[in-house]
Amino acid sequence: MNLVLILLATLHSNVAALIVARSQISLGKASTLATQYNPSNGLGPSRKNNIRSRLFVSTAFTSDATSTEQAEVPPNNRSPTHYTSVVVGGGPAGLLSAIMLAQLSPACISSQKQRIVVYDRLSPPPPPSDMAYSADISKYYLLGLGHRGQKALQRFDVWKDVAAASVPVRGRKDWSPGQSSQEDGVVRLSSEKLVETRVLARDKLVGTLLEVIKTSISSDDASENKVEPVNFGEHGPVILAVSQCRPFDQNAEECSVEGSMTPSIITADFLIGADGAARTIANAMEKNDVDSKPRSTFSRFFSNKHRFRVKRFDDDNQRVYKSIPITFPSSWASDLNYSARSTGNRAALEALPSDTNGNYCALLLLRPDDELARAECDPSVLREFFDLEYPQFSPLISDDVMKDVAKKSASNLPGFRYAGPRLNEGDKTVIIGDAIHTVKP
């Protein structure tokens, strides 16, 4: 299992899908925009037309939602806030989409300034220069950027910022089951690749894109909110309900909404669902199709062929993981992906560099029912396992780190999901990135 997760490898195609979707639906002058930014014609934003010149993007870190039943359009005495575009999902795909929209020439859309807002279920991560990334290496999982990911970032003039926050990985070193010494590992260099893979923490990538937005465009912050679709704009703009959402604690990845709070309402000319596996917009699209399903048998037969669905597949080889910080000595290369498998296919260990000083974040991948996957497992049993299966790595992990790893709960990998057959809802909503499909790394 290769942990060099080229999660942005499809980002360029996802952005292209967004552009194609905009050209296929009747959103004002979307066809003009699609022609101007078609990846095949080599056209792209110039510096004089980039986001640093004129547009407004607000980054609102909010909470995802799947239900729209309680959201109501406000009475006439409440004036909704209107945006040119709303992006639900503040990950790499969502933020790069906001940057792309900001770079579109206003003359192609309107004589007025664009207003773009990005919502996410979490609070913003630290900026890329923050010491938090080096203080707790195992907290931030890493991803790799290959040719297509780098090309997408270059296209929208943010690659230099991202490259500065990343480290190179020029290949990998693999150990087959039963191989235990450093010399047993087989090195495979990526000499034939078009570009050198770069690795960084996902949160650091998000933080970098946020800095590009915040330093280039005036912005506001409406953190910790919950967003629910009310109407997909069948007879006007898209309508969304926004409720303030309180985190359970300072490290929480989920939040709760005060039951007595009335949601505020925003409207948008264009809505992008980029909220990954949460699929707030995709799930609402699926529900909308069910609610509007024709009643006659004849109509249902033909509508079901094109009805939007989120397909969920059972995982017959489920794995969970625990993250482990490892510092390699200078005798080990600091720019390789280290990968080892245990005997009996019980576990796999994948390690990627967090910096150029030998500090790595490793993932121990296990089956959910493995005793080592449990919280508060016996650290001596975990140490015994490493001594037996991974003796080349065991001496590099201190007893304190081993205790911390044994104590923590295992995290889940994303399951396979697929949304389709279409990627839009009417002429004002599209989904992109992992909101369309997710695969297990």
C-alpha positions as CSV (number, residue, x, y, z in Angstrom):
1,M,0.0,0.0,0.0
2,N,1.7,3.2,-1.2
3,L,1.3,6.0,1.3
4,V,2.5,8.6,-1.2
5,L,-1.1,9.7,-1.5
6,I,-1.4,11.7,-4.7
7,L,-4.6,13.2,-3.4
8,L,-4.1,16.2,-5.6
9,A,-3.2,14.2,-8.7
10,T,-6.8,14.4,-9.7
11,L,-7.2,18.0,-8.7
12,H,-6.4,19.3,-12.1
13,S,-9.0,17.1,-13.7
14,N,-11.5,18.0,-10.9
15,V,-11.0,21.7,-11.7
16,A,-11.4,20.9,-15.4
17,A,-14.6,19.0,-14.5
18,L,-15.8,22.1,-12.8
19,I,-15.1,24.2,-15.8
20,V,-16.7,21.7,-18.1
21,A,-19.8,21.5,-15.8
22,R,-20.0,25.3,-16.0
23,S,-19.8,25.2,-19.8
24,Q,-22.5,22.5,-19.9
25,I,-25.0,24.4,-17.7
26,S,-26.5,27.8,-18.5
27,L,-24.8,29.9,-15.8
28,G,-24.5,33.3,-17.4
29,K,-21.4,33.4,-19.5
30,A,-20.0,30.1,-18.3
31,S,-19.3,29.0,-21.9
32,T,-17.0,31.9,-22.3
33,L,-15.2,31.0,-19.1
34,A,-14.9,27.4,-20.1
35,T,-13.2,28.4,-23.4
36,Q,-10.8,30.8,-21.6
37,Y,-9.8,28.2,-19.0
38,N,-9.9,25.0,-21.0
39,P,-6.8,22.9,-20.0
40,S,-6.3,21.8,-23.6
41,N,-6.0,25.3,-25.1
42,G,-3.1,26.3,-22.9
43,L,-4.8,29.5,-21.7
44,G,-4.6,30.5,-18.1
45,P,-4.8,33.5,-15.8
46,S,-2.0,36.1,-16.2
47,R,-0.4,37.9,-13.4
48,K,-2.2,41.1,-14.3
49,N,-5.5,39.3,-14.0
50,N,-4.8,37.2,-11.0
51,I,-6.5,37.2,-7.6
52,R,-4.2,39.8,-6.1
53,S,-5.8,42.6,-8.0
54,R,-9.5,42.9,-7.1
55,L,-11.7,40.2,-5.8
56,F,-13.3,39.3,-2.5
57,V,-13.1,35.9,-1.0
58,S,-14.3,35.2,2.6
59,T,-13.1,32.0,4.3
60,A,-15.8,30.8,6.6
61,F,-14.8,27.6,8.5
62,T,-18.1,25.9,9.2
63,S,-19.7,22.6,9.8
64,D,-21.0,20.2,7.1
65,A,-24.6,19.0,7.2
66,T,-26.7,16.4,5.6
67,S,-30.3,17.4,6.5
68,T,-32.3,20.2,5.1
69,E,-35.7,19.5,6.7
70,Q,-35.5,22.2,9.4
71,A,-34.1,25.0,7.3
72,E,-36.6,27.7,6.3
73,V,-36.5,30.7,4.1
74,P,-36.5,33.8,6.4
75,P,-39.5,36.2,6.6
76,N,-39.5,39.3,4.4
77,N,-37.9,41.4,7.1
78,R,-34.7,39.4,7.0
79,S,-32.4,40.2,4.1
80,P,-30.2,37.3,3.0
81,T,-26.5,37.8,2.2
82,H,-25.8,37.1,-1.5
83,Y,-22.6,35.7,-2.9
84,T,-21.4,35.2,-6.5
85,S,-20.1,31.7,-5.5
86,V,-20.3,29.6,-2.4
87,V,-17.8,26.7,-1.9
88,V,-18.7,24.1,0.7
89,G,-15.5,22.4,1.8
90,G,-12.2,24.2,2.7
91,G,-9.8,21.4,1.7
92,P,-7.3,21.6,-1.1
93,A,-9.9,21.1,-3.9
94,G,-12.3,23.7,-2.4
95,L,-9.7,26.3,-1.8
96,L,-8.1,25.9,-5.2
97,S,-11.6,26.2,-6.7
98,A,-12.1,29.5,-4.9
99,I,-8.8,30.7,-6.1
100,M,-9.7,29.7,-9.7
101,L,-13.1,31.5,-9.4
102,A,-11.3,34.6,-8.1
103,Q,-9.0,34.6,-11.1
104,L,-11.8,34.5,-13.6
105,S,-12.1,37.9,-15.3
106,P,-15.0,39.8,-13.8
107,A,-15.8,41.0,-17.3
108,C,-16.8,37.5,-18.2
109,I,-19.3,37.3,-15.4
110,S,-20.4,40.7,-14.3
111,S,-19.4,44.3,-14.2
112,Q,-19.6,44.0,-10.4
113,K,-17.0,42.6,-8.0
114,Q,-17.3,38.9,-7.2
115,R,-18.0,37.7,-3.7
116,I,-16.8,34.2,-3.0
117,V,-17.2,32.4,0.4
118,V,-15.6,29.1,1.5
119,Y,-17.2,27.0,4.2
120,D,-15.6,24.0,6.1
121,R,-16.6,21.9,9.0
122,L,-13.3,22.5,10.9
123,S,-11.5,25.5,12.2
124,P,-8.6,26.7,10.0
125,P,-5.3,24.8,10.4
126,P,-2.1,26.6,11.5
127,P,-0.2,28.6,8.8
128,P,2.6,26.6,7.1
129,S,5.3,28.3,9.1
130,D,3.7,27.4,12.4
131,M,5.9,25.3,14.8
132,A,2.9,23.0,15.4
133,Y,3.8,20.9,12.4
134,S,7.2,20.0,13.8
135,A,6.1,19.8,17.5
136,D,3.6,17.0,16.8
137,I,4.6,15.3,13.6
138,S,2.2,12.4,13.9
139,K,-0.8,14.6,14.3
140,Y,-0.7,15.7,10.7
141,Y,-1.0,13.1,8.0
142,L,1.0,13.6,4.8
143,L,0.1,13.6,1.2
144,G,2.1,13.6,-2.0
145,L,1.9,15.9,-5.0
146,G,2.7,14.4,-8.4
147,H,2.7,15.8,-11.9
148,R,-1.0,16.6,-12.2
149,G,-1.3,18.1,-8.7
150,Q,1.7,20.3,-9.3
151,K,0.4,21.3,-12.7
152,A,-2.9,22.4,-11.3
153,L,-1.2,24.5,-8.6
154,Q,1.1,26.0,-11.2
155,R,-1.8,26.8,-13.4
156,F,-3.4,29.0,-10.7
157,D,-0.1,30.6,-9.6
158,V,0.2,29.0,-6.2
159,W,2.8,26.2,-6.8
160,K,5.8,28.3,-5.6
161,D,4.0,28.8,-2.2
162,V,3.2,25.1,-1.9
163,A,6.6,23.9,-3.0
164,A,8.2,26.1,-0.3
165,A,6.2,24.3,2.3
166,S,6.9,20.8,1.0
167,V,9.8,18.4,0.9
168,P,11.0,16.1,-2.0
169,V,10.6,12.4,-2.2
170,R,12.7,10.9,-4.9
171,G,11.6,7.3,-4.5
172,R,10.8,4.5,-2.0
173,K,12.5,1.7,-0.1
174,D,10.5,-1.5,0.4
175,W,10.9,-4.5,2.7
176,S,9.0,-7.7,1.9
177,P,7.6,-9.8,4.8
178,G,10.5,-11.5,6.7
179,Q,13.1,-8.9,5.6
180,S,14.4,-7.2,8.7
181,S,17.7,-5.4,8.1
182,Q,18.3,-2.0,6.6
183,E,20.2,-3.6,3.8
184,D,17.3,-5.9,2.9
185,G,15.2,-3.0,1.6
186,V,15.0,-2.4,-2.1
187,V,15.3,1.2,-3.3
188,R,13.2,2.3,-6.3
189,L,14.0,5.8,-7.5
190,S,11.4,7.8,-9.4
191,S,13.8,8.8,-12.2
192,E,11.3,8.2,-15.0
193,K,8.6,10.5,-13.5
194,L,7.9,13.9,-15.1
195,V,8.4,15.7,-11.9
196,E,9.8,15.0,-8.4
197,T,7.1,14.2,-5.9
198,R,6.7,16.7,-3.1
199,V,5.2,15.8,0.3
200,L,3.6,17.9,2.9
201,A,1.0,17.7,5.7
202,R,-2.5,18.1,4.3
203,D,-3.2,20.8,6.9
204,K,0.0,22.6,5.8
205,L,-1.3,22.6,2.2
206,V,-4.6,24.0,3.3
207,G,-2.8,26.6,5.4
208,T,-0.7,27.6,2.4
209,L,-3.7,28.0,0.1
210,L,-5.5,30.0,2.9
211,E,-2.5,32.4,3.2
212,V,-2.6,32.9,-0.6
213,I,-6.2,33.9,-0.4
214,K,-5.9,36.0,2.8
215,T,-2.8,37.9,1.7
216,S,-4.1,38.5,-1.9
217,I,-7.8,39.2,-1.3
218,S,-9.7,41.1,1.4
219,S,-11.6,38.5,3.5
220,D,-13.7,38.0,6.5
221,D,-14.1,35.1,8.9
222,A,-17.4,33.5,10.0
223,S,-15.9,30.5,11.7
224,E,-17.7,27.4,13.1
225,N,-20.9,27.5,11.2
226,K,-23.2,24.7,9.8
227,V,-24.4,25.0,6.2
228,E,-27.5,23.3,4.8
229,P,-29.0,23.6,1.3
230,V,-32.6,24.9,1.3
231,N,-33.2,25.2,-2.4
232,F,-30.9,24.5,-5.4
233,G,-32.1,27.5,-7.3
234,E,-34.8,26.1,-9.5
235,H,-36.5,29.6,-9.7
236,G,-33.7,31.9,-8.5
237,P,-30.4,31.8,-6.6
238,V,-29.3,28.8,-4.5
239,I,-30.5,29.2,-0.9
240,L,-28.4,28.0,2.0
241,A,-29.1,28.0,5.8
242,V,-26.2,28.8,8.0
243,S,-26.1,28.1,11.8
244,Q,-23.4,28.7,14.3
245,C,-21.8,25.5,15.4
246,R,-19.8,25.1,18.6
247,P,-16.8,22.6,18.7
248,F,-17.0,20.0,21.5
249,D,-13.5,21.0,22.6
250,Q,-10.4,22.7,21.2
251,N,-9.3,19.6,19.4
252,A,-12.7,18.5,18.2
253,E,-13.3,17.7,14.6
254,E,-17.1,17.9,15.1
255,C,-19.4,20.5,16.6
256,S,-22.9,20.9,17.8
257,V,-25.6,23.5,16.9
258,E,-27.6,25.3,19.5
259,G,-31.1,24.0,19.2
260,S,-32.7,27.4,19.9
261,M,-30.7,29.3,17.2
262,T,-32.4,30.3,14.0
263,P,-30.3,29.8,11.0
264,S,-29.4,32.8,8.9
265,I,-29.8,32.6,5.1
266,I,-27.4,33.2,2.3
267,T,-27.9,33.0,-1.4
268,A,-25.5,32.3,-4.3
269,D,-25.4,32.4,-8.0
270,F,-23.1,29.3,-8.0
271,L,-22.6,26.5,-5.5
272,I,-19.6,24.1,-5.4
273,G,-19.7,21.0,-3.2
274,A,-16.1,20.2,-2.3
275,D,-16.5,18.7,1.1
276,G,-15.0,15.4,0.4
277,A,-16.4,12.2,2.0
278,A,-18.8,14.3,4.1
279,R,-20.7,15.0,0.8
280,T,-23.1,17.5,2.3
281,I,-24.1,18.8,-1.1
282,A,-24.0,15.4,-2.8
283,N,-26.3,13.9,-0.2
284,A,-28.7,16.8,-0.5
285,M,-28.7,16.3,-4.3
286,E,-29.5,12.7,-3.8
287,K,-32.4,13.5,-1.4
288,N,-33.6,16.2,-3.8
289,D,-33.8,13.6,-6.6
290,V,-35.8,11.2,-4.4
291,D,-38.2,13.9,-3.3
292,S,-38.8,15.0,-6.9
293,K,-39.1,11.5,-8.3
294,P,-42.0,11.1,-10.8
295,R,-44.9,9.1,-9.5
296,S,-45.9,7.2,-12.6
297,T,-44.4,3.8,-13.2
298,F,-43.4,4.8,-16.8
299,S,-41.7,8.0,-15.7
300,R,-39.9,6.3,-12.8
301,F,-38.5,3.7,-15.1
302,F,-36.7,6.3,-17.2
303,S,-35.9,8.8,-14.4
304,N,-34.1,6.1,-12.3
305,K,-31.5,5.6,-15.1
306,H,-30.4,9.2,-14.6
307,R,-31.2,9.8,-11.0
308,F,-28.3,11.1,-8.9
309,R,-27.0,8.6,-6.4
310,V,-24.2,8.3,-3.9
311,K,-23.1,4.7,-4.2
312,R,-21.6,3.2,-1.1
313,F,-19.5,0.0,-1.3
314,D,-18.7,-2.4,1.5
315,D,-15.0,-2.7,2.3
316,D,-14.0,-6.4,2.4
317,N,-10.4,-5.6,3.4
318,Q,-10.9,-2.8,5.9
319,R,-7.9,-1.2,7.5
320,V,-7.3,1.4,10.3
321,Y,-4.1,3.1,11.2
322,K,-2.1,4.6,14.1
323,S,0.4,7.3,13.4
324,I,4.0,7.1,14.7
325,P,6.7,9.8,14.7
326,I,10.1,8.4,13.7
327,T,13.4,10.2,13.5
328,F,15.9,8.5,11.2
329,P,19.6,8.8,11.7
330,S,21.8,10.5,9.1
331,S,22.8,7.0,7.7
332,W,19.2,6.7,6.4
333,A,18.1,8.8,3.3
334,S,15.7,11.5,4.3
335,D,14.0,11.7,0.9
336,L,12.5,8.2,0.5
337,N,9.1,6.7,1.3
338,Y,9.8,3.7,3.6
339,S,7.4,0.8,3.3
340,A,7.4,-2.6,5.0
341,R,4.9,-5.4,5.3
342,S,4.6,-7.9,8.1
343,T,4.3,-11.7,7.8
344,G,0.8,-13.1,7.3
345,N,-0.4,-9.7,5.9
346,R,-1.2,-8.6,9.5
347,A,0.1,-5.1,9.1
348,A,1.9,-2.6,6.9
349,L,4.1,0.3,7.8
350,E,4.4,3.4,5.6
351,A,6.6,6.4,6.4
352,L,6.9,9.7,4.7
353,P,9.3,12.6,5.5
354,S,7.9,15.6,7.4
355,D,11.1,17.6,6.8
356,T,14.6,17.2,5.4
357,N,16.1,16.4,8.8
358,G,15.0,12.8,9.1
359,N,11.7,13.4,10.9
360,Y,9.1,11.1,9.5
361,C,5.4,10.4,10.1
362,A,4.7,6.7,9.8
363,L,1.4,4.9,9.7
364,L,0.9,1.4,11.1
365,L,-2.0,-0.1,9.1
366,L,-4.0,-2.8,10.9
367,R,-7.3,-4.7,10.7
368,P,-9.9,-3.1,12.9
369,D,-10.1,-6.2,15.1
370,D,-6.4,-6.4,15.7
371,E,-5.5,-6.1,19.4
372,L,-2.8,-3.5,18.4
373,A,-5.6,-1.3,16.9
374,R,-7.4,-0.9,20.2
375,A,-7.0,2.1,22.4
376,E,-5.0,1.5,25.5
377,C,-3.3,-1.7,24.1
378,D,-0.3,-3.1,25.9
379,P,2.8,-1.1,24.9
380,S,5.0,-4.1,25.6
381,V,3.0,-6.2,23.1
382,L,3.3,-3.4,20.5
383,R,7.1,-3.3,21.2
384,E,7.3,-7.1,20.8
385,F,5.5,-6.9,17.5
386,F,7.9,-4.3,16.2
387,D,10.9,-6.2,17.4
388,L,9.7,-9.3,15.6
389,E,8.3,-7.8,12.4
390,Y,10.1,-4.5,12.0
391,P,13.4,-4.7,13.8
392,Q,14.9,-2.2,11.4
393,F,12.5,0.4,12.8
394,S,11.9,-0.7,16.4
395,P,15.2,0.8,17.8
396,L,14.2,4.2,16.3
397,I,11.0,4.4,18.4
398,S,11.4,5.4,22.0
399,D,9.5,3.7,24.9
400,D,7.6,7.0,25.5
401,V,6.5,7.1,21.8
402,M,5.6,3.5,21.9
403,K,3.4,4.1,24.9
404,D,1.7,7.0,23.2
405,V,1.0,4.9,20.1
406,A,-0.4,2.1,22.2
407,K,-2.7,4.5,24.1
408,K,-4.2,6.2,21.1
409,S,-7.3,5.0,19.2
410,A,-6.9,3.9,15.6
411,S,-8.2,6.2,12.8
412,N,-10.3,5.1,9.9
413,L,-9.3,5.2,6.2
414,P,-12.0,6.5,3.8
415,G,-14.2,3.9,2.2
416,F,-15.0,3.8,-1.5
417,R,-17.9,6.0,-2.6
418,Y,-19.1,7.2,-5.9
419,A,-21.6,9.9,-6.8
420,G,-23.2,10.2,-10.2
421,P,-24.0,9.8,-13.0
422,R,-24.1,13.6,-13.3
423,L,-22.0,16.1,-11.3
424,N,-24.5,19.0,-11.2
425,E,-27.8,19.9,-9.8
426,G,-29.6,22.2,-12.2
427,D,-27.6,25.0,-13.6
428,K,-26.2,26.5,-10.4
429,T,-24.6,23.6,-8.4
430,V,-21.7,21.2,-9.1
431,I,-19.6,18.8,-7.0
432,I,-15.9,18.2,-7.4
433,G,-13.0,16.2,-5.9
434,D,-13.7,13.6,-3.2
435,A,-17.3,14.6,-3.1
436,I,-17.6,12.8,-6.4
437,H,-15.5,9.7,-5.5
438,T,-13.2,8.5,-2.7
439,V,-10.9,5.6,-2.8
440,K,-9.0,3.9,0.0
441,P,-5.4,5.0,-0.1
